Amino acid sequence: MVASRGNSYYERENFKKIIAELVEEQEKGFVYMYLIKDLMENILGRVNLVSIMRGCFNKAELGYRVGKAYNGKGYATKAVNLVLEKALIIHKLHRIEAGTSPENIGSQIVLIKNGFQFCGRSSQYIYQDGRWQDSINFEKILE
């Protein structure tokens, strides 16, 4: 569930600026971003830990996407699993939250295969494609 970024997002100079900002945010520990690559180093998708809150929460939101040609082949499931290991061991996070659109059954399966538990539904959570859409919410406690 990602809102449209608009055409300017993909303009070369703007995108260079966005990448520089993302690298800075990652260096400061505000986000952790990972690319999903195959053995030939082709980029298949990404997994991100965002909205990181430290202190008494010590949690992050999980986001991921895989190119359409790679859907249903286990790439997202494996990549999420690897990032969850890093979230616990390297980033010392305690809780990971994730949301999907109700229609995105594939994404829900990825979360369930990685031990996430359904924890609720948020009504009219995000305005996308000209209408308010719900979110199916999941959580995982890292141990």
CORCOR-V151542 format. One record per residue. N is the residue number from 0. RES is the residue in one letter. SS is DSSP state (H for helix, E for strand, - for the rest). PHI is phi in degrees with one decimal (* if undefined). OMEGA is omega in radians with two decimals (* if undefined). Layout:
BEGIN
n:N res:RES ss:SS phi:PHI omega:OMEGA
n:N res:RES ss:SS phi:PHI omega:OMEGA
END
This chain:
BEGIN
n:0 res:M ss:- phi:* omega:-3.12
n:1 res:V ss:- phi:-125.3 omega:3.09
n:2 res:A ss:- phi:-68.2 omega:3.13
n:3 res:S ss:- phi:-59.0 omega:-3.14
n:4 res:R ss:- phi:-95.6 omega:-3.12
n:5 res:G ss:- phi:79.6 omega:-3.07
n:6 res:N ss:H phi:-66.6 omega:-3.09
n:7 res:S ss:H phi:-63.5 omega:3.13
n:8 res:Y ss:H phi:-56.2 omega:-3.03
n:9 res:Y ss:H phi:-94.9 omega:3.07
n:10 res:E ss:- phi:-71.1 omega:-2.98
n:11 res:R ss:H phi:-49.3 omega:-3.07
n:12 res:E ss:H phi:-65.9 omega:3.11
n:13 res:N ss:H phi:-66.0 omega:-3.12
n:14 res:F ss:H phi:-66.1 omega:3.07
n:15 res:K ss:H phi:-59.7 omega:3.12
n:16 res:K ss:H phi:-64.6 omega:3.14
n:17 res:I ss:H phi:-61.9 omega:3.14
n:18 res:I ss:H phi:-62.3 omega:3.12
n:19 res:A ss:H phi:-60.1 omega:3.12
n:20 res:E ss:H phi:-65.3 omega:3.14
n:21 res:L ss:H phi:-65.9 omega:3.10
n:22 res:V ss:H phi:-63.0 omega:3.11
n:23 res:E ss:H phi:-62.8 omega:3.11
n:24 res:E ss:H phi:-62.4 omega:3.13
n:25 res:Q ss:H phi:-67.7 omega:3.12
n:26 res:E ss:H phi:-61.6 omega:3.13
n:27 res:K ss:- phi:-86.2 omega:3.12
n:28 res:G ss:- phi:80.8 omega:3.11
n:29 res:F ss:- phi:-81.4 omega:3.13
n:30 res:V ss:- phi:-146.0 omega:3.00
n:31 res:Y ss:E phi:-132.6 omega:-3.04
n:32 res:M ss:E phi:-121.2 omega:-3.11
n:33 res:Y ss:E phi:-132.6 omega:3.04
n:34 res:L ss:E phi:-92.9 omega:3.02
n:35 res:I ss:E phi:-98.5 omega:-3.12
n:36 res:K ss:E phi:-125.6 omega:3.03
n:37 res:D ss:- phi:-91.3 omega:-3.10
n:38 res:L ss:- phi:-63.1 omega:3.13
n:39 res:M ss:- phi:-90.9 omega:3.13
n:40 res:E ss:- phi:71.0 omega:3.03
n:41 res:N ss:- phi:-73.7 omega:3.13
n:42 res:I ss:E phi:-79.8 omega:-3.12
n:43 res:L ss:E phi:-104.1 omega:-3.10
n:44 res:G ss:E phi:173.8 omega:-3.14
n:45 res:R ss:E phi:-152.2 omega:3.01
n:46 res:V ss:E phi:-134.3 omega:-3.12
n:47 res:N ss:E phi:-127.7 omega:2.92
n:48 res:L ss:E phi:-109.4 omega:-3.04
n:49 res:V ss:E phi:-130.1 omega:3.14
n:50 res:S ss:E phi:49.2 omega:-3.09
n:51 res:I ss:E phi:-70.9 omega:3.08
n:52 res:M ss:E phi:-123.8 omega:3.12
n:53 res:R ss:- phi:-95.5 omega:3.12
n:54 res:G ss:- phi:72.1 omega:-3.06
n:55 res:C ss:- phi:-73.9 omega:3.11
n:56 res:F ss:- phi:-96.3 omega:3.14
n:57 res:N ss:- phi:50.1 omega:-3.06
n:58 res:K ss:E phi:-136.7 omega:3.09
n:59 res:A ss:E phi:-148.6 omega:3.00
n:60 res:E ss:E phi:-101.2 omega:3.14
n:61 res:L ss:E phi:-98.6 omega:3.03
n:62 res:G ss:E phi:-134.7 omega:3.12
n:63 res:Y ss:E phi:-158.3 omega:3.03
n:64 res:R ss:E phi:-155.8 omega:3.14
n:65 res:V ss:E phi:-129.6 omega:3.09
n:66 res:G ss:- phi:-54.1 omega:-3.06
n:67 res:K ss:H phi:-53.8 omega:-3.12
n:68 res:A ss:H phi:-66.2 omega:-3.07
n:69 res:Y ss:H phi:-108.6 omega:3.12
n:70 res:N ss:- phi:-63.5 omega:3.03
n:71 res:G ss:- phi:75.8 omega:-3.10
n:72 res:K ss:- phi:-112.0 omega:3.08
n:73 res:G ss:- phi:89.4 omega:-3.11
n:74 res:Y ss:H phi:-63.0 omega:-3.12
n:75 res:A ss:H phi:-64.8 omega:-3.13
n:76 res:T ss:H phi:-59.2 omega:-3.13
n:77 res:K ss:H phi:-67.8 omega:-3.12
n:78 res:A ss:H phi:-64.0 omega:3.10
n:79 res:V ss:H phi:-62.3 omega:3.10
n:80 res:N ss:H phi:-58.2 omega:-3.14
n:81 res:L ss:H phi:-65.2 omega:3.14
n:82 res:V ss:H phi:-69.0 omega:3.08
n:83 res:L ss:H phi:-63.5 omega:3.07
n:84 res:E ss:H phi:-61.7 omega:3.12
n:85 res:K ss:H phi:-64.6 omega:3.14
n:86 res:A ss:H phi:-59.0 omega:-3.13
n:87 res:L ss:H phi:-79.4 omega:-2.98
n:88 res:I ss:H phi:-78.1 omega:-3.06
n:89 res:I ss:- phi:-91.9 omega:-3.04
n:90 res:H ss:- phi:-90.7 omega:3.06
n:91 res:K ss:- phi:56.3 omega:3.10
n:92 res:L ss:- phi:-89.3 omega:-3.10
n:93 res:H ss:- phi:-105.0 omega:-3.00
n:94 res:R ss:E phi:-137.5 omega:3.07
n:95 res:I ss:E phi:-124.5 omega:3.11
n:96 res:E ss:E phi:-116.2 omega:3.13
n:97 res:A ss:E phi:-149.7 omega:3.09
n:98 res:G ss:E phi:-135.2 omega:3.09
n:99 res:T ss:E phi:-135.0 omega:2.98
n:100 res:S ss:- phi:-71.9 omega:-3.14
n:101 res:P ss:- phi:-57.9 omega:-3.11
n:102 res:E ss:- phi:-81.2 omega:-3.04
n:103 res:N ss:- phi:-87.6 omega:-3.10
n:104 res:I ss:H phi:-63.3 omega:3.14
n:105 res:G ss:H phi:-57.9 omega:3.13
n:106 res:S ss:H phi:-68.0 omega:3.10
n:107 res:Q ss:H phi:-64.1 omega:3.10
n:108 res:I ss:H phi:-64.7 omega:3.10
n:109 res:V ss:H phi:-56.8 omega:-3.12
n:110 res:L ss:H phi:-65.5 omega:-3.12
n:111 res:I ss:H phi:-63.0 omega:3.10
n:112 res:K ss:H phi:-63.1 omega:3.13
n:113 res:N ss:- phi:-98.7 omega:3.01
n:114 res:G ss:- phi:85.2 omega:3.09
n:115 res:F ss:- phi:-73.8 omega:3.10
n:116 res:Q ss:E phi:-111.7 omega:3.03
n:117 res:F ss:E phi:-64.0 omega:-3.13
n:118 res:C ss:E phi:-129.7 omega:3.07
n:119 res:G ss:E phi:148.9 omega:3.13
n:120 res:R ss:E phi:-130.4 omega:3.07
n:121 res:S ss:E phi:-102.3 omega:-3.14
n:122 res:S ss:E phi:-78.2 omega:3.09
n:123 res:Q ss:E phi:44.8 omega:-3.02
n:124 res:Y ss:E phi:-77.7 omega:-3.05
n:125 res:I ss:E phi:-139.1 omega:3.09
n:126 res:Y ss:E phi:-90.3 omega:-3.03
n:127 res:Q ss:E phi:-148.8 omega:3.13
n:128 res:D ss:- phi:55.2 omega:3.05
n:129 res:G ss:- phi:78.3 omega:3.13
n:130 res:R ss:E phi:-154.8 omega:3.06
n:131 res:W ss:E phi:-77.6 omega:-3.11
n:132 res:Q ss:E phi:-125.7 omega:3.13
n:133 res:D ss:E phi:-77.6 omega:3.04
n:134 res:S ss:E phi:-129.6 omega:3.00
n:135 res:I ss:E phi:-96.8 omega:-2.96
n:136 res:N ss:E phi:-107.2 omega:-3.13
n:137 res:F ss:E phi:-131.3 omega:3.10
n:138 res:E ss:E phi:-144.7 omega:3.06
n:139 res:K ss:E phi:-144.8 omega:3.03
n:140 res:I ss:E phi:-94.3 omega:-3.12
n:141 res:L ss:- phi:-86.7 omega:-3.13
n:142 res:E ss:- phi:-135.7 omega:*
END
